[in-house]
Amino acid sequence: MLGIISAGVAPALALMSFFYLKDKITEPIPLIIRTFIYGCLLVFPIMFIQYAFTSDQIGNLFVQSFLVVAFLEEFFKWFIFLYVIYQHTEFDAHYDGIVYAVSISLGFATIENILYLLVNGIEYAFSRALFPVSSHALFGVIMGYYFGKAKMNEEHRIGNIGLALAIPMTLHGLYNFILGSVGENWALFVIPFMIILWFFGLHRMKVANAN
């Protein structure tokens, strides 16, 4: 049990450290822990809603990928950011949005990862770290980037807040759709997708840090 919990938490701590230390002026640790915990707590209501949809036997892969999984998960992360962080006094720079959105996303990914490893075994820890946990972090980077743009540029605030949900949701849905449609050859498609996602996320980090 301890090994599974450690394997479930370690990727999130490593990724959070990476994104946190890229910040020019680091954010307060207590607030990051708070947002991380909010992300952890999101898992349970989302799992309940997703189970309800699954029980209704919604078999369409597109609907499952983009609405039942991607929309629900990204919407709740977006909602938490909007109502906990967006008006907070510590959110005063473009890159701050990335730090807090990644924290929420990794909180969610950590509990999801631990639950998965408890059911399926610790042998999946490495692939889970490389793909699902990393992808959640990168969706958080993109969400936080657009929240940061919204905070720093009031003229386009509404549009950027909308993009903070729409773009991560679309990418998350595409990731799930690829996994669900390619079967045993999933790595041939998911690895290039993740490489592109990393480049996209790192570019957004660079732009946000330059502002």
N, C-alpha and C positions, 0 to 999 in steps of 0.2 A: 504493500500500500504506500509506504513512504517513498519507494522508488518511483512509483507511478505519479505521485503528486509532484515529486522533484522534477521528473521528466516533463510533466505537464506545465509546470511553472517556469522552468529554465529558459525556454525560447522567448517567452514574453519578457522576462527580465533582461535578457540580452538585447532584444530589439528595442525595448523601452530605453535602455541605457544608451544605445546608439543614437536614437532620435533626440533624446534629452540632451546629450552632450554636444549635439550639433547646434544647439541654441546659443546665440551670442550672449544673452543674459538669461541664465537658467531660472526656471520657474520654481515656486515654492513646493518642496516635496510633499507637505501635508495636503495641498490641493491636488497634486497628481495622484496621491494615494486615494483621495476621496473620489476622484473621477474614475480611477481604476476599479474601485469597489462598486460604483454605480454600474460600470460595464459588466462586472461579475453578476450583479443582481438581475441584469436584463435577461440572462439566459433562461431563467425559470418561466417567466410569463411568455416569452417567445416560444419556448418549447411546448408549452401548453397550447398556445394558439396554433402552432404548426401541427401538433398532434390532432387537434380538432379538424383541421383541413385535411390531413391525411386520412382520418377516420371517415371523412366524406368521400374518399376514394377519387380525389382529383388526380387523374392519371396523366394529364397533358404535361409533358416534360417542360415546355416553355412556361406554362403557368407555375409549375412547381419551382423552376429555377429562378424566374424573375419576380414572381409575386409572393409565393409562399415562403421562400427562403430569402432572396435578396432584398425585396422591398421591406418585409417585416424587420429583418435584422438591421438594415441601414436606417430605416425610419426611426426605430427606437434609439439608436445611437445618436442620430441627428437631433431628435427631440431632447434627449438628455443634454447634449451640447448647447442647444438653443436656450434652454431654460435654466441651466446650472452655470454655464461658463460664459455665454455670449455677453452678458451685461456685467460680468465680474470685473473688478478693478485691475486684477492681475492680467487680464486679457487686453494687452495694450500694444501688441506688435504683431505683425503678419505671421511670423513663425510660431508664435504662441498657439495659434489655432491648430497647427500641426501637432504640437506637443500634447495638447489636451484631447484632441480627437483620437490620436494614437493611443493614449492612455485608456480612454473609454473602449476603444476597439480591442485592445489587448486584454483588458479585463474580461470582456465577453469571450474572447478566443481562449483565454486560460481555462475558464470553467468548462467550456465546450470541449477543450482538449483533454482535460482530466477525465471528464465523463466518458469520452470516446475510448481513452486508454484503459479505463476501468472495465469497459465492456469487451474491448477487442484485444487488449494486451499491449505490453510495453514495447514489443517489437515494432510497433508502428510509430514510435516516438520521433524518430528521425524524419520520416517522410511527412509527418504531421507538422513538424517544425518548419520544414522547407516550404510546404505548400499552404495548408489552411491557416496556420498561425501567421505566417509572413504575409499572406494575401490580406487577412484582416488588418494587419498593421498598415499595409499600403493603401487599402481603401480608406483608412483613417487619415493617412497623409493627404490624400486628395480631398477628403471632406474638410479637414482642417485648413488646407490651402484656400479653399473657397470661402470658408467662414472668416479666415484672416483677411481676404480681399474685401469681403463685405464690411468688416469692422473698420478697415483702413480707408474705404472709399464709399462714403454714404450715398453718393450719386447712383451707384449700381448695387445698392445693398440688397434689395429684394431679389434681383436676378442671381446674384452670387449665393445667397442663402438657398435659392432653389437649386443651383448647380451643386451645392454642397451635398444635396441628397441625390440628385438625378445621376450624376456621373459615377459616384461609388456604387449606387444601386445597379446601374447598367453594367459596369465592369464585374460586379459580384454575380449578377445574373448570367453573364457570359461565361464566367469561370465555372459556375454550376452546370450550365448547359453543356459545356465542353465535356466535363466529367461524366455527365449522364448519357452522352450520346456516342462516345467513341469507344467505350468498353475497355478491353484489355490493352489497347494502344493509347491509353490516356496520356502517358508520359510524353509521347511524340507531339502532343498538342499543348499540354499544360505547361511543359518546360519553356517553350518559346513564349507562351502567354505570360508566364511569370517573369521572364527576362525583360519583355517589353514593359510590363507593369513596374518593375524595379527602375528601369530607365525613366519612365514617366514620373514615378514618385520622387526619384532623386533630383530630377530636373525641377519639379515643383518645390522641393526643399531649397534648392539653390536660389530660385527666384524669390521665395519668401524670405530667405536670410539676407538677400541683397537689399530688401526694402526697409 
